[in-house]
Structure formats: C-alpha cells, structure tokens
Amino acid sequence: DAKTTQPTSMDCAEGRAANLPCNHSTISGNEYVYWYRQIHSQGPQYIIHGLKNNETNEMASLIITEDRKSSTLILPHATLRDTAVYYCIASSNAGGTSYGKLTFGQGTILTVHP
Amino acid sequence: DAGVTQSPTHLIKTRGQQVTLRCSPISGHKSVSWYQQVLGQGPQFIFQYYEKEERGRGNFPDRFSARQFPNYSSELNVNALLLGDSALYLCASSSGLVWKVQETQYFGPGTRLLVL
C-alpha cells in the first residue's frame, strides 16, 4: 500500500467546513483512497472512499486530484462531534497477501472548537 | 442492523497467560480482519479471514492466531502474553461478496486488553 502523509493536527470552528489534506504521491493505479475516523477509544468509523472521481455521501466529500497524488476530505459543516483522529489510507484491490489489510498511519487530529 | 460486535469489552491478564477475543461480523459479511492498536498509534493489521481460511497476515509473531467459524464469527488468540500486547484489539468485517476485490471494512468497538 502506498504511504500517505497527513498533518498531525488541525483546528476548525464549529459550523465551518473542515478540509483535511492527504498526500499519497506513490499511489498506484489500483489503489483506492479511504478515509476513516476514530473518536477517542472507539473503533474506526468508515467515512468515504474513492478511486479517481470525487465522491460525496451524507458524511463528507472526497476530492482527489487529477494525478491522484493527493486528496482532501471535506466535512461541510463541522460539529463538536466531528472531533476525532482522521486517517487517510491508500489500499489496493489487487488481492494477494495484502488483501484485507488497511495500513493506518498516525492520522490527523481534528479539533472542532465552539 | 447490528454492526460488528466484539467481546469482551475490557480484559485484564498477567504476563504469560493466554487470551481469546471474539468477533461477530455484520450479518451477511463473510470476511473478518483483526487489528492491534497500541496507545498513540494507528491500528496495525494482524490477520484477515475469509470463508474460514487465513487470507492475509501482518507482521506479528506466532503467538497470535485466529480462526473463523462456519457462521463467519471469529476468534483471536494470543498466547504467552507480554506487557507489549496491551492494546485495543479491533475486528473489522467486509462483505466478501467478490473475493480479491478490496471492500470497505467496518470496525467493531474493540476489546481493550491490559497485560500486567
């Protein structure tokens, strides 16, 4: 799986959009970009994933650059409950020994302020 | 629908003991993965099971083993516990409808193991 790089921490005001960047410059053509978040001491929660195109669901939007070397997770209206560690993961769908493996980095600690 | 469930929620063991952690996947999911998360780090992949067979293994010693049952639930066993095994153990399930296609994994709440 390609290595991802995220800022260690970010702040956001409640009600504003939170834009979380992720670099994955060595991503291969068959690797998806996944975003998970983990609220203190809970299991990671799936947010969104994409391959090439931008994606949107009820939780967030994912913007992937055309060269796929970076992406941005957007929480359109952050709330206090969005305070969590956000993980960006590049994961292959090619199977083999890495099948089923998500490689988590350190993630970004997002703090939403009132 | 119920999500991934894990038991127990917390566990305290002493060095040298053995522990068994349990996971029930989302109904209809056939694939289960196990992760270890030590304090301050992201989860680390241990195993992935599909149709009762091990399909992926991370860089963990042989003291770690797992199995999957016909109902797709799974157990993680750790023998000869070390202090460093203290961690949150996470189980994730995916549908496994199409083998070798990366599918979204959904995580349970985890089992927090403390080794004294």
Interface residues (C-beta under 8 A of the other chain):
Chain A: Y32 Y34 Y36 S41 Q42 G43 P44 Q45 Y46 H49 Y87 S91 S92 N93 A94 G95 G96 T97 S98 Y99 G100 K101 L102 T103 F104 G105 Q106 G107
Chain B: V4 S31 S33 Y35 Q41 G42 P43 Q44 F45 Q48 Y50 R55 G56 R57 G58 L88 L90 A92 S94 W99 K100 V101 Q102 T104 Q105 Y106 F107 G108 P109 G110 R112
